[in-house]
Amino acid sequence: MNGPPPLLSTSNRVEFSSKRHEQLFAFQNSNCPVPLKEVRDAAMADAKMLSVWAARARESRRTPAQRSATENSEGPNERMTHDLMSHNDVEELARELLSASETGRMVDAPPSERPGFDLNTAYEVETTLKQFREAAGHRAVGRKVGYANKAMWRVLKLETLVWAHMYEDTVHYAENNSATLSFPHPRSLKIEPEIIFGLKAPVTGESSDAAAALASSDWLALGFEIIDCPFPDWKLQPSDFVASFGLHAALVAGERIQVRPDLIATLIDELPRFKVRMSKSGEIVEEGSGRNSLKSPALCLAELGAAITRRFPSHPLSAGEIVSSGTLTAGHLTGKGDLWTADVEGIFLPALTLRLT
């Protein structure tokens, strides 16, 4: 059969042994084009990502005559790798995805199916979306992460997690750990429990330095992120995620706990180990843990800071930003009338309740 295997929906759920828990959790929370047997394979080799930045730099230095000579000597499949999206193409795609977000319209095919679209282009689109939203009066207030699981990096040939901006009109704070939200144009909403950080200093240290990431944090809270996918059947690649607002629809933060210096050692111990229980209308739906967010939400924050610094060294993760650090369970379909509660144990964070109306 030509092409990759069919994409698999995030609703795929399987039972598997505890030592393969991270691979399984990642598979459940992805739209992965790789068969599950490869996720199960403990010996699956890490694939090194090609240096796209270097390829773009080489291409920019080529003269028109060199490009023409190469195109005449290449087949159509090889030639496609040089068909990078122009600035106008990026802007047009950003407008298309912004319109889809504002109206609730579905996008028939994800951008990853278009020639010239890759992860670098996706961040160009994301940056353009940020410019459009801020020009319309919606200030960016932080970042949300995706694919915060190294098992999926191997499967999807990623070097690190991915991210997109969140905005002041999509971030909400629960009153007394209870909130109500409504969505005018829902498509296929899902809800995810997450740990949220508020920053008081830039996060620019090593990706393995959880202590430094916590030292840059002013507060943390339990939260819910609502995500919404513009693509049919939740079939997408990481680049599509980045270019589509990270699928972000809303974030609700519960009571904020100050990250005092004397608490950092305790949090380093508790954040990987705490448990979270998701309930819908009083019935338990799933239990997760801090380990599901890159082994610890603090490590996820550190990884995000390092990844942003590498890609955008002049625009690091900065003081005042809010970070939603990745889901602690699978995402669950939700809609109007649902009442969700997240309870935690093993860390001092109160339960959080959200009703969709």
Backbone torsions as a table, in degrees:
resi	resn	phi	psi	omega
1	MET	NA	132.2	179.3
2	ASN	-77.3	149.4	176.3
3	GLY	82.5	176.2	-178.7
4	PRO	-75.0	161.0	175.4
5	PRO	-59.9	160.8	-179.6
6	PRO	-58.2	145.4	175.9
7	LEU	-68.3	148.9	-176.5
8	LEU	-111.7	139.2	-177.4
9	SER	-72.1	154.2	176.8
10	THR	-66.3	-10.4	-178.7
11	SER	-79.3	-8.9	178.7
12	ASN	-60.8	124.1	-179.3
13	ARG	-127.5	134.6	179.9
14	VAL	-140.6	157.7	173.8
15	GLU	-95.4	141.7	179.5
16	PHE	-157.1	167.1	-174.8
17	SER	-68.6	157.2	-174.7
18	SER	-65.9	-31.3	-177.2
19	LYS	-71.5	-16.4	175.5
20	ARG	-104.6	20.7	-173.8
21	HIS	-59.8	-42.5	-176.9
22	GLU	-64.9	-41.8	178.4
23	GLN	-62.9	-42.6	-179.5
24	LEU	-65.4	-46.4	-179.8
25	PHE	-58.7	-42.7	179.4
26	ALA	-62.5	-41.2	-179.5
27	PHE	-63.6	-39.7	179.5
28	GLN	-64.3	-29.6	-172.6
29	ASN	-107.2	26.8	179.3
30	SER	-133.7	169.9	170.3
31	ASN	-114.2	70.9	-163.3
32	CYS	-88.0	128.9	178.7
33	PRO	-83.4	8.5	-176.9
34	VAL	-106.8	136.3	179.9
35	PRO	-58.6	150.4	-178.2
36	LEU	-59.2	-30.8	-178.3
37	LYS	-60.6	-29.3	177.9
38	GLU	-74.8	-30.8	175.0
39	VAL	-69.4	-34.5	179.3
40	ARG	-72.2	-22.2	-173.2
41	ASP	-73.9	106.0	-177.3
42	ALA	-64.1	-20.4	-178.0
43	ALA	-96.8	10.3	-179.0
44	MET	-57.0	125.7	-174.1
45	ALA	-73.7	144.2	173.4
46	ASP	-73.7	129.1	177.9
47	ALA	-98.2	130.8	-179.0
48	LYS	-81.8	131.8	178.4
49	MET	-69.3	136.1	175.7
50	LEU	-65.4	150.0	-177.8
51	SER	-80.6	88.3	-178.4
52	VAL	-67.2	-37.5	179.0
53	TRP	-59.5	-42.2	-179.7
54	ALA	-65.0	-39.7	179.3
55	ALA	-62.7	-41.4	178.5
56	ARG	-64.7	-40.2	179.9
57	ALA	-64.1	-43.3	178.0
58	ARG	-61.1	-42.6	-178.2
59	GLU	-63.5	-38.5	-178.4
60	SER	-66.6	-24.1	-178.8
61	ARG	-88.2	-9.3	-177.7
62	ARG	-76.2	138.8	176.9
63	THR	-77.8	161.3	175.9
64	PRO	-55.0	-37.7	179.9
65	ALA	-64.7	-40.1	178.6
66	GLN	-65.4	-40.7	179.0
67	ARG	-63.8	-42.2	-179.9
68	SER	-63.0	-42.1	-179.9
69	ALA	-64.1	-39.7	179.6
70	THR	-66.6	-43.7	-178.4
71	GLU	-62.7	-35.4	-179.4
72	ASN	-71.4	-19.9	-177.2
73	SER	-101.3	-4.0	-176.3
74	GLU	-107.5	153.5	171.0
75	GLY	-79.0	172.3	-176.4
76	PRO	-62.9	-34.9	-179.2
77	ASN	-69.3	-39.3	178.4
78	GLU	-69.7	-38.1	-177.3
79	ARG	-64.6	-30.9	-177.9
80	MET	-59.2	-31.9	-177.1
81	THR	-65.4	-18.6	179.2
82	HIS	-94.5	-6.5	-176.4
83	ASP	-83.2	66.8	179.3
84	LEU	-72.6	145.7	-179.4
85	MET	-66.3	138.8	175.9
86	SER	-78.3	169.6	176.6
87	HIS	-58.9	-40.9	179.0
88	ASN	-64.5	-37.8	177.6
89	ASP	-63.9	-43.0	179.4
90	VAL	-61.7	-45.5	-179.2
91	GLU	-65.2	-40.6	178.9
92	GLU	-63.9	-41.5	177.9
93	LEU	-65.3	-41.2	178.1
94	ALA	-60.3	-42.7	178.9
95	ARG	-64.0	-39.0	178.3
96	GLU	-62.4	-45.3	-178.3
97	LEU	-72.6	-33.3	175.6
98	LEU	-65.3	-43.8	178.5
99	SER	-62.3	-41.0	178.6
100	ALA	-62.6	-39.8	179.3
101	SER	-66.3	-40.0	-175.8
102	GLU	-76.3	-26.9	-176.1
103	THR	-106.0	-12.1	-175.8
104	GLY	79.9	12.4	179.8
105	ARG	-73.3	143.1	175.2
106	MET	-80.5	151.2	174.5
107	VAL	-104.9	119.1	-170.3
108	ASP	-59.2	-39.9	-177.9
109	ALA	-135.1	137.1	179.1
110	PRO	-67.5	154.4	-179.4
111	PRO	-57.1	-28.7	-178.1
112	SER	-61.7	-14.8	177.1
113	GLU	-86.5	-2.3	-177.3
114	ARG	-96.8	142.8	178.8
115	PRO	-60.7	140.0	174.7
116	GLY	84.4	-0.3	-178.3
117	PHE	-97.5	126.0	177.2
118	ASP	-142.8	-172.2	-176.4
119	LEU	-65.0	-37.3	177.6
120	ASN	-63.3	-42.4	176.5
121	THR	-63.4	-36.9	179.4
122	ALA	-59.6	-41.5	178.0
123	TYR	-70.0	-29.0	172.7
124	GLU	-64.5	-42.8	177.7
125	VAL	-63.9	-43.3	-179.1
126	GLU	-61.9	-40.9	177.4
127	THR	-64.5	-39.4	177.8
128	THR	-66.1	-40.9	176.1
129	LEU	-59.9	-41.4	177.8
130	LYS	-60.6	-42.9	178.2
131	GLN	-61.8	-43.8	178.9
132	PHE	-62.3	-46.3	-176.8
133	ARG	-67.1	-41.4	179.8
134	GLU	-69.3	-33.4	175.8
135	ALA	-64.5	-27.1	178.2
136	ALA	-88.3	4.0	175.7
137	GLY	95.5	13.7	-178.8
138	HIS	-110.0	97.4	-174.1
139	ARG	-71.7	137.0	173.5
140	ALA	-72.3	133.3	-176.6
141	VAL	-120.6	-3.9	-179.7
142	GLY	171.5	-165.8	-177.2
143	ARG	-131.2	151.3	169.6
144	LYS	-121.1	149.2	-175.1
145	VAL	-107.7	159.9	174.3
146	GLY	-137.8	156.5	178.7
147	TYR	56.3	49.0	-179.6
148	ALA	-85.3	57.4	180.0
149	ASN	-155.6	121.1	-173.4
150	LYS	-67.1	-23.5	176.0
151	ALA	-61.6	-38.1	178.8
152	MET	-74.9	-25.7	175.8
153	TRP	-61.9	-41.1	178.9
154	ARG	-64.6	-43.6	-176.6
155	VAL	-67.0	-42.3	-173.3
156	LEU	-98.3	7.4	177.5
157	LYS	59.8	41.9	175.9
158	LEU	-97.0	149.1	174.2
159	GLU	-90.9	-22.3	-176.9
160	THR	-160.9	-178.4	176.4
161	LEU	-70.4	172.7	176.5
162	VAL	-121.3	168.7	-174.7
163	TRP	-155.0	165.8	173.3
164	ALA	-150.9	164.8	-177.8
165	HIS	-81.5	154.0	169.6
166	MET	-115.2	160.8	-170.7
167	TYR	-129.7	160.1	-174.6
168	GLU	-62.2	-24.9	179.0
169	ASP	-88.3	-0.9	177.3
170	THR	-113.8	-9.2	-179.6
171	VAL	-103.0	128.0	-175.0
172	HIS	-129.3	154.5	179.1
173	TYR	-119.1	125.2	-177.5
174	ALA	-70.0	142.3	174.2
175	GLU	-96.5	121.9	-176.1
176	ASN	55.8	36.4	176.5
177	ASN	60.4	32.7	176.3
178	SER	-142.7	137.3	-178.0
179	ALA	-144.7	159.3	175.8
180	THR	-130.9	133.6	179.2
181	LEU	-132.3	151.2	171.6
182	SER	-135.1	153.5	-177.5
183	PHE	-127.8	121.0	-175.3
184	PRO	-70.0	-29.1	-176.2
185	HIS	-134.1	61.8	-179.3
186	PRO	-70.9	147.2	176.3
187	ARG	-114.4	-66.8	180.0
188	SER	-148.4	77.6	-173.2
189	LEU	-72.6	144.5	169.9
190	LYS	-133.1	154.8	179.8
191	ILE	-119.6	140.3	-178.9
192	GLU	-137.0	133.6	172.5
193	PRO	-83.5	138.7	-175.9
194	GLU	-145.5	161.1	168.5
195	ILE	-94.9	131.4	-178.0
196	ILE	-111.8	138.6	177.7
197	PHE	-117.3	141.0	168.6
198	GLY	-110.3	128.9	-170.6
199	LEU	-97.1	143.5	173.9
200	LYS	-114.0	-6.0	179.6
201	ALA	-153.0	158.5	178.0
202	PRO	-60.9	149.5	174.6
203	VAL	-109.4	100.8	-174.9
204	THR	-133.0	12.3	-176.7
205	GLY	-83.1	-166.5	179.1
206	GLU	-67.6	150.0	-178.8
207	SER	-66.9	-18.2	-179.3
208	SER	-94.9	1.8	-172.6
209	ASP	-97.9	82.1	179.5
210	ALA	-64.2	-36.5	-178.5
211	ALA	-62.9	-43.1	179.5
212	ALA	-65.4	-39.3	178.5
213	ALA	-62.7	-42.9	178.7
214	LEU	-67.9	-35.0	178.1
215	ALA	-65.2	-24.1	176.6
216	SER	-85.9	-3.9	-175.9
217	SER	-96.1	136.6	176.0
218	ASP	-86.5	-39.6	-178.3
219	TRP	-152.9	165.0	170.1
220	LEU	-138.2	159.0	-177.5
221	ALA	-154.3	157.6	168.0
222	LEU	-80.3	141.7	-179.0
223	GLY	-147.7	168.8	171.2
224	PHE	-116.8	133.7	166.6
225	GLU	-109.1	135.3	172.0
226	ILE	-102.3	126.4	178.2
227	ILE	-117.2	155.7	-177.1
228	ASP	-145.4	131.3	-173.8
229	CYS	-105.4	127.2	178.6
230	PRO	-84.4	-2.7	-175.7
231	PHE	-105.1	142.9	-177.5
232	PRO	-57.8	137.2	172.8
233	ASP	60.7	21.7	178.3
234	TRP	57.0	36.6	-179.9
235	LYS	-100.6	113.9	-176.0
236	LEU	-159.6	166.4	176.0
237	GLN	-110.5	166.2	178.3
238	PRO	-54.2	-36.5	178.8
239	SER	-64.5	-36.7	176.9
240	ASP	-65.9	-38.9	177.2
241	PHE	-57.4	-49.0	-177.5
242	VAL	-62.1	-45.3	-174.8
243	ALA	-75.3	-9.5	-176.7
244	SER	-115.0	45.9	178.6
245	PHE	60.7	20.7	-175.5
246	GLY	63.4	22.9	-175.9
247	LEU	63.0	11.0	-174.2
248	HIS	-69.3	127.9	173.8
249	ALA	-114.2	-38.9	179.7
250	ALA	-166.7	157.4	174.0
251	LEU	-133.5	135.2	176.3
252	VAL	-121.0	122.5	179.2
253	ALA	-103.7	135.3	175.9
254	GLY	-84.2	-159.6	-178.2
255	GLU	-59.1	131.7	-177.0
256	ARG	-90.4	128.1	179.8
257	ILE	-105.1	126.6	-179.1
258	GLN	-66.4	136.7	177.0
259	VAL	-93.4	87.0	178.6
260	ARG	-79.2	151.1	179.7
261	PRO	-54.2	-35.7	-177.9
262	ASP	-75.6	-8.6	178.3
263	LEU	-95.6	-11.7	-170.8
264	ILE	-61.4	-44.5	179.7
265	ALA	-61.4	-40.2	178.2
266	THR	-65.3	-43.2	-179.9
267	LEU	-65.4	-37.3	176.6
268	ILE	-58.6	-36.1	178.6
269	ASP	-77.4	-38.9	-172.3
270	GLU	-84.0	-34.7	-173.2
271	LEU	-61.6	-36.1	176.0
272	PRO	-74.6	-21.3	-166.9
273	ARG	-104.8	-17.6	-173.4
274	PHE	-67.3	155.8	-179.2
275	LYS	-110.3	147.6	175.2
276	VAL	-128.6	138.4	179.8
277	ARG	-118.9	122.4	178.4
278	MET	-97.9	126.9	179.1
279	SER	-125.6	141.7	176.4
280	LYS	-118.6	117.4	-177.7
281	SER	51.8	39.7	175.8
282	GLY	87.7	-5.7	179.8
283	GLU	-105.4	129.7	-179.0
284	ILE	-66.2	129.0	-179.4
285	VAL	-102.8	-41.3	-178.3
286	GLU	-164.4	151.8	171.4
287	GLU	-115.0	138.9	178.8
288	GLY	-135.2	-169.4	-179.4
289	SER	-153.7	167.0	177.3
290	GLY	-61.6	-25.2	-179.7
291	ARG	-62.0	-24.5	-177.4
292	ASN	-72.1	-11.7	176.3
293	SER	-103.2	78.9	178.2
294	LEU	55.3	39.5	179.5
295	LYS	75.7	-18.1	174.5
296	SER	-172.2	135.5	175.5
297	PRO	-56.5	-31.0	177.7
298	ALA	-67.1	-39.8	175.8
299	LEU	-68.0	-34.0	176.3
300	CYS	-63.0	-42.9	177.2
301	LEU	-62.2	-43.1	178.9
302	ALA	-63.9	-42.6	178.6
303	GLU	-62.6	-42.8	178.7
304	LEU	-60.8	-46.8	179.6
305	GLY	-59.3	-43.6	-180.0
306	ALA	-66.6	-40.4	-178.3
307	ALA	-67.2	-41.9	178.3
308	ILE	-65.0	-40.7	179.4
309	THR	-62.1	-39.9	178.4
310	ARG	-65.3	-43.4	-174.4
311	ARG	-82.3	-41.5	-177.8
312	PHE	-127.6	72.4	-173.3
313	PRO	-59.6	-25.8	179.7
314	SER	-88.6	-2.4	179.7
315	HIS	-134.6	67.6	-177.3
316	PRO	-73.2	170.3	172.4
317	LEU	-66.0	121.5	-162.8
318	SER	-121.5	167.6	176.2
319	ALA	-57.5	140.4	-179.1
320	GLY	92.7	-15.0	-179.7
321	GLU	-79.7	153.8	174.9
322	ILE	-108.6	137.4	-178.7
323	VAL	-124.8	124.6	171.7
324	SER	-97.3	114.2	-159.6
325	SER	-93.4	18.5	175.3
326	GLY	105.7	146.3	-172.5
327	THR	-70.3	147.7	-179.1
328	LEU	-99.0	-11.8	176.0
329	THR	-137.4	-177.7	168.7
330	ALA	-66.6	156.0	172.3
331	GLY	-76.3	139.8	-177.2
332	HIS	-118.8	132.0	177.7
333	LEU	-57.9	141.2	-177.3
334	THR	-149.6	168.0	-179.4
335	GLY	-169.6	-173.5	-176.2
336	LYS	-55.2	132.4	178.7
337	GLY	96.2	-11.4	-178.3
338	ASP	-76.8	143.5	175.9
339	LEU	-122.4	118.3	-175.6
340	TRP	-116.1	143.0	175.3
341	THR	-133.8	135.0	173.0
342	ALA	-114.7	122.0	176.0
343	ASP	-112.8	142.1	178.0
344	VAL	-123.8	155.2	171.5
345	GLU	-138.8	146.4	-178.9
346	GLY	96.9	0.5	175.6
347	ILE	-155.1	147.2	-173.6
348	PHE	-83.6	80.8	174.5
349	LEU	-136.4	130.9	-179.2
350	PRO	-72.9	159.5	177.2
351	ALA	-64.3	154.8	-178.5
352	LEU	-129.9	136.8	-178.2
353	THR	-123.6	139.1	178.3
354	LEU	-136.9	131.6	174.9
355	ARG	-115.3	135.1	176.2
356	LEU	-100.2	129.6	-178.9
357	THR	-121.9	NA	NA
